[in-house]
Amino acid sequence: MTTATAPDVRAARDAVGVTFFLNGLLFATWVSRIPQARDSLELTNSQLGVLLLALAAGSILAMPAAGTVIARFGTRAVTRVSGLALLVGQVAVAFAMVAEQVPLAALALFVAGAGTGLWDVAMNVEGAQVERELGRTVMPRFHAAFSFGTVAGSGLGAAAIAVGVPVLGHLPVLSVLAVATLLWVTRAFLPDVPPVEDDGPRPSAWSAWTEPRTLLIGLMVLALALTEGTANDWLALALVDGYDVEHWVGVAGFAVFVTAMTAGRLLGPLLLDRWGRVPVLWSTMAAAGGGVLLIVYGGHPALVVAGILLWGVGASLGFPVGMSAAADDPRRAAARVSVVSTIGYAAFLAGPPLLGFVADHVGTLRALLVVALVLVPSALVVPSAREPRRPA
C-alpha cells in the first residue's frame, strides 16, 4: 500500500480508465482499416495474416521485458513512451497504405505492436495498484473502458469509411489526439511502490516464468485472447466475404461485437463476486463457442447478430480475469502480469497467420470455427485462475 490520499487514488482510477479507453480507441481505429489495408496493399488472406503477424510480433517481443522496464522506470514513464511508439506506428502504416508499400506497413505495425505491448502491461500493473488502494475489484471496469474505446474507434472508423474519409485523415489525426491526451492524464498515476522487502533473496522478474500457476493462467489467457483477437482481425472480413456485405457493414458487425464485450465487462464484477472466476469463465467460454457457431451456420441476419453478441460477451472476461489472477500477490504483480500478457499475446502472434491459412482453404467465414475448437481443451486450465483462499 502507498500513502496516497483518497482523492489521489480516485484521480489515479480515472486516469487509468482513460488510459485503457485510449488504448482501445487506437487499436480499433487500426482494425477498422484492415479491409482497406488488404485491398490497397493487394494482399490475399494468408498474406494479410502474415502482415498482421508484425503487429503481434512487436507486442510479444516487448512484453517479456516489461516487468523489468516497469520496475526500473515506473508505469507512468513506460506508458508515455509506449504511447509515442504507437503513434509513430499508426502514422507510418497510414502512409504505407497510401504508398502501397508492404514492407513499410510491416515495419510500422511492428513498432505499433511494441508500443501496444508495453502500454498493455504498464496500464494493467497501474490498474492493479489502484485496485489494491481502493480495496475493491475494479479491473474488469478498466477493461470495459478499453472496450468503450474499441466501440468508439470502430464506430468512428465505420463512419469515416462510409463518408469516404481517407486513411491519412483518419489514423494520424486520431493517433495524435489520443496520445496527447495520454501524456496529460498519466500525470495522475500513483507513485511507484518499491517491492516489499523480506529476509529472503529478492527473486528476479524472469523467475516468474518458472511458476506453474502463472504459466497455467497464461495458457488460459492465450486461448481467450485468441477468442477475442480472432474477432478483432477477422470478424469484419468474415462478414464481408461470407455474406457479401459492404465493408462498412462488416466494420459495424465488429462494433456490435465490442459493444457486447463491453457489456460483459461491466456486468462481470457482479458475476465474479457472486459465483467466482472459474464458473463464470466456463460459462462465458461456452457462450463464445456457441456464438461462433451461430455466425458461421446461422445464415439469417438475426442469428448472425445473436452470434456476434454471444461471442462478444463470451470474450469479455478472459483478459481482465487473467490480469487480476496474475496480480493476486502485489509483490510479484509486474513480473507475473508481464508473463501472462506475453503468453496471451502469442495468440495475436499465431492467430492471424493461422486464420489466414485456414481462410484460404475453407473461406474466411468458416475459418472462425478455429475459435470454437480451441475453447474446448482450454477449459481444462481455467481452474488455475481460482481466487486465492483468504485467511479464516
Summary of the structure (lengths in Angstrom):
residues: 392
radius of gyration: 19.8
end to end distance: 21.9
largest distance: 64.9
contacts: 1516
relative contact order: 0.16
helix: 85%
strand: 0%
